[in-house]
Amino acid sequence: MNTQLKTFTVKGMHCEGCENRIQKVLNEIPGVSNVQADHSEGKVELQATEEVSAKHVRQKIKSLGFKVQGGDQ
């Protein structure tokens, strides 16, 4: 199954706890793997199958109280 790297810009991450919350929620999405959140860069990267839409990932991040953009490359 083909996966692609998706990168999101996330505002509001201030610590490793924020990173862990995002990583936990995104790793629960079927088809998502290798989630890496970095609060110092304000970035989240992940591998996702074609079935995983960037919009769905953004909604999951927003549900945690963060502002997010990107993932549509």
TIZATOR-771049 format. One record per residue (C-alpha): z, y, x; residue number from 1; residue in one letter. Coordinates in steps of 0.001 Angstrom, whole numbers, plus 500000, padded with zeros to 6 digits. Layout:
// TIZATOR-771049
<rec c3="Z" c2="Y" c1="X" num="NUM" residuo="A"/>
...
// end
This chain:
// TIZATOR-771049
<rec c3="500000" c2="500000" c1="500000" num="1" residuo="M"/>
<rec c3="498983" c2="503354" c1="501447" num="2" residuo="N"/>
<rec c3="501630" c2="506014" c1="501921" num="3" residuo="T"/>
<rec c3="501301" c2="509632" c1="502849" num="4" residuo="Q"/>
<rec c3="503650" c2="512106" c1="504473" num="5" residuo="L"/>
<rec c3="504830" c2="514825" c1="502121" num="6" residuo="K"/>
<rec c3="506682" c2="517911" c1="503321" num="7" residuo="T"/>
<rec c3="508782" c2="520170" c1="501112" num="8" residuo="F"/>
<rec c3="510419" c2="523513" c1="501866" num="9" residuo="T"/>
<rec c3="513925" c2="523525" c1="500403" num="10" residuo="V"/>
<rec c3="516173" c2="526563" c1="500081" num="11" residuo="K"/>
<rec c3="519902" c2="526188" c1="499576" num="12" residuo="G"/>
<rec c3="520664" c2="523316" c1="501957" num="13" residuo="M"/>
<rec c3="523621" c2="524435" c1="504067" num="14" residuo="H"/>
<rec c3="525079" c2="521275" c1="505576" num="15" residuo="C"/>
<rec c3="524731" c2="517558" c1="506214" num="16" residuo="E"/>
<rec c3="526272" c2="516909" c1="502802" num="17" residuo="G"/>
<rec c3="523304" c2="518681" c1="501189" num="18" residuo="C"/>
<rec c3="520923" c2="516607" c1="503291" num="19" residuo="E"/>
<rec c3="522671" c2="513380" c1="502280" num="20" residuo="N"/>
<rec c3="522573" c2="514240" c1="498564" num="21" residuo="R"/>
<rec c3="518835" c2="514936" c1="498682" num="22" residuo="I"/>
<rec c3="518090" c2="511836" c1="500750" num="23" residuo="Q"/>
<rec c3="520107" c2="509605" c1="498402" num="24" residuo="K"/>
<rec c3="518364" c2="510856" c1="495242" num="25" residuo="V"/>
<rec c3="514850" c2="510744" c1="496716" num="26" residuo="L"/>
<rec c3="515333" c2="507262" c1="498197" num="27" residuo="N"/>
<rec c3="516000" c2="506029" c1="494633" num="28" residuo="E"/>
<rec c3="512438" c2="506947" c1="493566" num="29" residuo="I"/>
<rec c3="510197" c2="503856" c1="493603" num="30" residuo="P"/>
<rec c3="507469" c2="504313" c1="496220" num="31" residuo="G"/>
<rec c3="509453" c2="506760" c1="498378" num="32" residuo="V"/>
<rec c3="510693" c2="505867" c1="501862" num="33" residuo="S"/>
<rec c3="511792" c2="507439" c1="505139" num="34" residuo="N"/>
<rec c3="513341" c2="510552" c1="503575" num="35" residuo="V"/>
<rec c3="514441" c2="513048" c1="506218" num="36" residuo="Q"/>
<rec c3="516195" c2="516243" c1="505131" num="37" residuo="A"/>
<rec c3="516974" c2="518963" c1="507676" num="38" residuo="D"/>
<rec c3="519134" c2="521873" c1="506508" num="39" residuo="H"/>
<rec c3="518623" c2="523872" c1="509719" num="40" residuo="S"/>
<rec c3="514850" c2="523894" c1="509163" num="41" residuo="E"/>
<rec c3="515031" c2="523950" c1="505341" num="42" residuo="G"/>
<rec c3="512661" c2="521011" c1="505221" num="43" residuo="K"/>
<rec c3="512427" c2="517591" c1="503590" num="44" residuo="V"/>
<rec c3="509839" c2="515047" c1="504714" num="45" residuo="E"/>
<rec c3="509166" c2="511670" c1="503174" num="46" residuo="L"/>
<rec c3="506636" c2="508893" c1="502932" num="47" residuo="Q"/>
<rec c3="505364" c2="508243" c1="499417" num="48" residuo="A"/>
<rec c3="502770" c2="506071" c1="497740" num="49" residuo="T"/>
<rec c3="499959" c2="507749" c1="495815" num="50" residuo="E"/>
<rec c3="501779" c2="507016" c1="492548" num="51" residuo="E"/>
<rec c3="504613" c2="509398" c1="493493" num="52" residuo="V"/>
<rec c3="503736" c2="512944" c1="492474" num="53" residuo="S"/>
<rec c3="504961" c2="515954" c1="494411" num="54" residuo="A"/>
<rec c3="505966" c2="517469" c1="491076" num="55" residuo="K"/>
<rec c3="508337" c2="514568" c1="490384" num="56" residuo="H"/>
<rec c3="509931" c2="514910" c1="493826" num="57" residuo="V"/>
<rec c3="510333" c2="518685" c1="493351" num="58" residuo="R"/>
<rec c3="511991" c2="518109" c1="489967" num="59" residuo="Q"/>
<rec c3="514487" c2="515687" c1="491538" num="60" residuo="K"/>
<rec c3="515371" c2="518198" c1="494262" num="61" residuo="I"/>
<rec c3="515669" c2="521036" c1="491727" num="62" residuo="K"/>
<rec c3="517997" c2="518894" c1="489586" num="63" residuo="S"/>
<rec c3="520444" c2="519011" c1="492516" num="64" residuo="L"/>
<rec c3="520457" c2="522825" c1="492431" num="65" residuo="G"/>
<rec c3="518034" c2="523580" c1="495266" num="66" residuo="F"/>
<rec c3="514856" c2="525685" c1="495277" num="67" residuo="K"/>
<rec c3="511832" c2="523766" c1="496503" num="68" residuo="V"/>
<rec c3="508124" c2="524211" c1="497250" num="69" residuo="Q"/>
<rec c3="505345" c2="522121" c1="498712" num="70" residuo="G"/>
<rec c3="504490" c2="518455" c1="498896" num="71" residuo="G"/>
<rec c3="500983" c2="518864" c1="497533" num="72" residuo="D"/>
<rec c3="499034" c2="518410" c1="500772" num="73" residuo="Q"/>
// end
